[in-house]
Amino acid sequence: MTSRSPYLQPGRPAGLLVVVAVPAEAEAVLRGLPDGARPLPVPGGELRRAEPVPGLPVDVLAGGVGPAAAAAAAAAALAAHRYALVVSAGIAGGFAPAAPVGSLVVADAIVCADLGAETPEGFADVTELGFGTVRRTPPPALVEAAARALDAVTGPVLTVSTVTGSAERAAALTARHPGAVAEAMEGFGVAEAAARFGVPAGEIRAVSNPVGPRDRAAWRIGEALGALERAFRTLPYEHLLQEVCDE
Ligand SMILES: O=C(O)c1cccc(C(=O)CC[C@H]2O[C@@H](n3cnc4c(=O)[nH]cnc43)[C@H](O)[C@@H]2O)c1
């Protein structure tokens, strides 16, 4: 096993960190994992550690809603424990027709869609403005293995700080990010924290609502949480960890 990450040393266990936003998502993920997850402290709270494969810990942390809370929570866990892979997970809005309600999505790019400035020529992201990045790319082998196992759609997943509530904004996002399959609020924060620790990151989402005109009554959160549970029951953990260690 070879790895560029200083966090993956031979003989030292390193598992998977799953960062969700809220406790309902954490419970759904944990229902998909073997019983007996135990609490472990992290700065500012606690996570729950399950072991779907002996010696392979899967830690589930509810980090809060939005990219800032997610980044802070992920960084705290990464500083406290050793991980080979970090995954942002939860419910999301799906872009039609690629990602209908109830479907699962695996990000092949994690894109911060609203970090930038309005200019006379339109929106310019921070990369265009000359500061940092708005895109993190999960390891392709990880994306392929997870998507195959979950029968999931793959494509860019956008991180936004405001849930889209109009057809106009949905159209603007797909025009700027062709092929985007979903939007959520935490993925880029988690990926930024992971990058700082030299750990690969991915994003898995279960679609609870279409991205578009605001219709809160149409959100199918129960259905999405069920899909999230199935995803975490199905993931081939050993294979995924091996893929990122072999990168
Ligand atoms: O609009 C509301 O009334 C409302 C009430 C409670 C919660 C919300 C949220 O926006 C929760 C955001 C939460 O869920 C993820 N999520 C799910 N669907 C979307 C979406 O279409 N766009 C962005 N984020 C979404 C997100 O990752 C947050 O964790 C709204």
The ligand as a Tripos MOL2 file, in Angstrom:
@<TRIPOS>MOLECULE
LIG
   30    33     1     0     0
SMALL
NO_CHARGES

@<TRIPOS>ATOM
      1 O1        -36.8280   25.8090    3.2280 O.co2     1 LIG1
      2 C1        -37.1010   25.4890    4.3840 C.2       1 LIG1
      3 O2        -38.1300   25.8140    4.9550 O.co2     1 LIG1
      4 C2        -36.1580   24.6380    5.1120 C.ar      1 LIG1
      5 C3        -36.4630   24.1560    6.3580 C.ar      1 LIG1
      6 C4        -35.5900   23.3490    6.9940 C.ar      1 LIG1
      7 C5        -34.3850   23.0140    6.3980 C.ar      1 LIG1
      8 C6        -34.1270   23.5190    5.1690 C.ar      1 LIG1
      9 C7        -32.9040   23.2430    4.4860 C.2       1 LIG1
     10 O3        -32.5930   23.9060    3.5490 O.2       1 LIG1
     11 C8        -32.0580   22.1410    4.9250 C.3       1 LIG1
     12 C9        -30.7650   22.1870    4.1760 C.3       1 LIG1
     13 C10       -30.0080   20.9350    4.4290 C.3       1 LIG1
     14 O4        -30.3780   19.9350    3.5210 O.3       1 LIG1
     15 C11       -29.4880   19.8740    2.4270 C.3       1 LIG1
     16 N1        -30.3300   20.2040    1.2680 N.ar      1 LIG1
     17 C12       -31.3910   19.4880    0.9220 C.ar      1 LIG1
     18 N2        -31.9530   19.9580   -0.1860 N.ar      1 LIG1
     19 C13       -31.2090   21.0030   -0.5760 C.ar      1 LIG1
     20 C14       -31.3140   21.9010   -1.6750 C.ar      1 LIG1
     21 O5        -32.1920   21.8150   -2.5450 O.2       1 LIG1
     22 N3        -30.3720   22.8700   -1.7470 N.ar      1 LIG1
     23 C15       -29.3870   22.9820   -0.8370 C.ar      1 LIG1
     24 N4        -29.2810   22.1550    0.2300 N.ar      1 LIG1
     25 C16       -30.1690   21.1700    0.3480 C.ar      1 LIG1
     26 C17       -28.3450   20.8280    2.7430 C.3       1 LIG1
     27 O6        -27.1050   20.1870    2.5260 O.3       1 LIG1
     28 C18       -28.5390   21.1920    4.2060 C.3       1 LIG1
     29 O7        -27.8110   20.3610    5.0720 O.3       1 LIG1
     30 C19       -34.9910   24.3340    4.5040 C.ar      1 LIG1
@<TRIPOS>BOND
     1     1     2 2
     2     2     3 1
     3     2     4 1
     4     4     5 ar
     5     4    30 ar
     6     5     6 ar
     7     6     7 ar
     8     7     8 ar
     9     8     9 1
    10     8    30 ar
    11     9    10 2
    12     9    11 1
    13    11    12 1
    14    12    13 1
    15    13    14 1
    16    13    28 1
    17    14    15 1
    18    15    16 1
    19    15    26 1
    20    16    17 ar
    21    16    25 ar
    22    17    18 ar
    23    18    19 ar
    24    19    20 ar
    25    19    25 ar
    26    20    21 2
    27    20    22 ar
    28    22    23 ar
    29    23    24 ar
    30    24    25 ar
    31    26    27 1
    32    26    28 1
    33    28    29 1
@<TRIPOS>SUBSTRUCTURE
     1 LIG1         1 GROUP 0 **** ****
